[in-house]
Amino acid sequence: MQSPESMGSQVISANVAFYKEIAKKYDQYESCASEEFYQRMLESDLDKMKALLPPGRIRCLDCGGGSGNPTIKMLNRGWIVTVVDVSPDMLEVSRAKVSAAGYTAEFVNDSIEHFLSSSQDTFDVVAFSSVLHHLYSPQDVVKEVAPRIKPGGFFYSNFDPVPPSSRLLASCFYNLDTILANILHDREDFFPGIVRRFRKLTLARHADHERAVASPGDLAEYHARTGLDDRSIAEVLEQHGFLISRQRYPVRRTKLMLGANRKLRALLSFKIMAQRNDAHILHQESLVLKTGNE
């Protein structure tokens, strides 16, 4: 059994290697960065936050900003954005998009864990888009982030998996959806992907992980198969005085499988929008709390 520090470092290194492989094709492969439904969801959520944020300049931290999907949307609203990502390849993609759109942002090539431990900056919005399940200890990161959010500001996280109700159904569904996504969007990886799946059948599970590790992605997406307990993350935020809006919803990489998953609910993701509740700043109507489909 390895120490948490050692495992955390391994997960960070795996993310660097993983996104070196997929950075240029990330947008076409991941539905959270390309599908219109999820883009409308992001736009709507950012609009809700904008309407409820205190007046003045809005400073945002885009944690694991990736290819720039939330970053561009924040910049479109006139917000000041700091993007932190462990992957220099993903930051290159994001930087090019931001420049092409005529904006500027601060880009930091670092793990979010190290960034938080080495900085005391505060922000009006801290966002994670399909990021928490890539972290070795997401709850610890949320604990670090919560005090950095200004009074009246928001914690926002989206596109992370919850623990599946059936591990067998979830695994079958995930593998079929990934194969279909490869056929549609990444045919060059179709046969290598099949080979990796067969290899995993012969490999022992990682000593500190529930998955066999056949490629960097198996360790980089550390909680992808087991999911994250969104209730416990919400509890951490509540302990720091946040009002919570939480929702679970079905997702997948292909429209065909998304339609099936809306009925099966084999794999669910969650989003949390939480506003820091300082009584002397917030109005009673500042946030309507609605717990989504469980």
N, C-alpha and C positions, 0 to 999 in steps of 0.2 A: 504494500500500500504506500503510495507516494504522498508527500505532504501537499496540503492545499496550494502552497506557493509554487511548488514544482508543477502540479497539474495545471494551475492557472497559466503558467508560462508556456506549457505545452499547447494549451488551447489557443493562446494568443498567436504562437508561431504557426499553428495549423491554419488559423484564419488568414495570416499573411500569405501562406503558400496556396491555400484554396482560392483566394480572390485574385492571385496572380494568374491562375488558370482561367477564371471565368469573368474577369472584369469587363472585357470588351463585349461579352454576350449576355451580361447580367440582365439588362433591360428587356431583351426579347424573350428571356427564359423565365423570369420571375414575374408572376401575375401581379404582385403588389406594386410593381414598378411600371406596369404597362396596361393592365386591363382597365377599361373606362370606369367600371363600377367602383373599383378601389380608388381610382383617382378622384372620382366625385366624392367618395367618403372622406378622403383627406382634405379636399377643398372645403367641404361642409364643416368638418371639425375645426379647421383653422379659422374659418369665418366665425364660428361660435366663440372660439377663444379670443379673437380680435375684438368682438363686441363686448366681451366681459373684462378685458384687460384694463388696468388703470391707464389714464392718458399719459402721453409722453413717448419717448423713444423706447422701442421694444427690442431687447437683447435676447437672442435665442442661441441655444446650444443644441446642435444637431449631432447626437451621439451615434457613432457608426454611420455617418452620413452617406456612405456608399456612393452610388452613381449620381446623387444629387436630386433625387425625386422630391423629398420634403424641402430641401434647401431652396430650390427654385421657387416653390410655392410660397415660402416664407419671404423671400426677397421680393416677390411680386407684390407683397403687402407692405413693402417699405420697411421691413424689419432688418435689424443688424444681426448677421448670422456668423457664428463660429462653428466650423465643421471639424469634428475630430474623428479620425478613422485610422485604424491600425494598418490598413492596406494602402501603400503608396500608389498602387495601380488603380484602385477605386477612386482615390483622391484626384488622380490625373483625369479620369473621366468626368468627375464632378467639376473640377476646375475649368475644363474645356467648355462644359455646358454653361456654367455661370458667366464665363467670359463672352461666349457667343450671344448670350441674352443681354449683354451690356451691363451686367452687375459686378459687384466686388463682394468678396467674403473673406474671412480669415480661415485658412486651412491649416490644421495641425495634424501631422502624421505621428500618432501616438495611440496607445491603448487608452480606453476611457478610464480604466482603473488608475493608470499612472497619471493621466491628465488631472483627475480629481484629487489625487494625493499630492500633486505638486502645484496646485493652483487653488486660490481662495475666491475666484471670481463668482459673482452671482448673476442670475439670469431671470428674465420674465417667463421664458418658455424653455423647457428642457424636453427634447423629443427623442424617442427611440423608434425607428421604423424597421421592423423585422430584425431586431438586434439582440434583445434580451436572451433569446435562446442560444446565441453564439457565445455568451459569457459563461465562464466557469461558475461564478457565484452571483447571479443577477440580483438576489435580494440584498447582498452586501453593497452592490453598486447603487441600488435604489436608496438604501440608507445613507449613502454618501451624497447622493444627488439632492435628496429632499431638503436639507438645510440651505442648499445653494439657490433655491428658487425664492424669488422675492415675494413679499406679501401681495396677495392677489394674483400671483403668477400661476403657471400651469406645468404640471407633469403630464406628458402625453406619450403613450406607447401603443403600438398597433402591429398586427401581423405576426404575432407569436403564438405557438401552439399550446393548447391545454392538454392535460393527460387524457388519452383516448379511453372511451368506455370499454372497448374491446381491442386488446393489443393485436390479436390475430387479424381482425377485420381492418384495423388501421394499417398494419403492415402490408397486407394484400392491396389495399386501396392505394397506398403511397407508391408501391412499386409499379402498379399498372399506370398510375397517373404520370409517374416519372418517365416510363417508357414511351407513353404517348407524347409527352412534352419533347422528348428527344427526337421522335419522328417528325414532329411539326416544326421544331425550332432549332434543333442541334443534331442533325443526322450524322455528322462526323463522330459524335460521341455515342451513337446508338450501340454499336457492337462493343466498344470499350466499356460502356456502361453495363451491358449484359455480362461481360467477363468479370467486372468488379463484383457484381451480385453473386455470381457463382463462387468467386474467391472467398467471399464472406462466409459462405456455408462451410468452408474448410478451415477458417481461421478461428482461433480462440478469442473470446471477448477480451477487450482491453481490461487490465487489472482494476482500473478505477472508473470503468465506463461500461454501460450495458450493451454497447455495440462492438462488433468486430471492426477493426480499423484497417481498411484496404486502401484508403486514399485520404488526403488531408481533410476533405469534406466531412468524413465520418467523425472526426474529432472537432472540426471547426463548428459544425452544427450540433453542439454538445448536447442540447436538450431537445433536439428536433423530434426524436421518436418518443421520448418519455413525456415531453410536454412540461409546461410550467404551471404552477398553482397560482392562478391570477388572484384568488382570494387572499393568499398570504401576502402577495405584493400589495394589494389594496390595504391590508391591515397595517403594513409598514407605513404606508402613506397616511393612513388615518391616525397613527400614533404621532405623526409629525404635524397634525392639525389640518389635513387636507379633506375636502369634500370630494367624494368619489362618484364618478359615472363609469360603469363597467358593462361591457357587452361581449357575448360570445357569438360567433357566426361561422358558417361553413365556408371553406375556401379550398381551392386547388389550382393547379397550374394550367389546366385545359378546361374549356367551356363544357365539353362533354362530361367530364368528371365532376365539375362543379354542379351541374344539373343533377347528377346522381347523388352527390353528397348532400344537397339540400334536403333530400329525402332520407338518406342513410345516416347523416351526421356522424360519419366514421371519423372524420378529422375536423376539429374546430380550432379556430384561432380566437384571440381575444384582443380587445382594445380597452385601455383605461385612459380617461381624461379626468384629471384631478386638479382642483384649484385650492391653493393655500388659503386657509380660512382665518384671516386676521380680522376680528370683529370690528376694529376701528376703521377698516378700509372697505370691507365687503358689504354690499347691500344684501338684504334678505333674499332678493330675487336674483342674486348673482349667478346661481347655478341650480338648474332643475335636475335633481338626482333621479336617475332611472337605471335600474339594474336590467341589463338586457337578457336575452334568452339564455337560460342556463342549460 
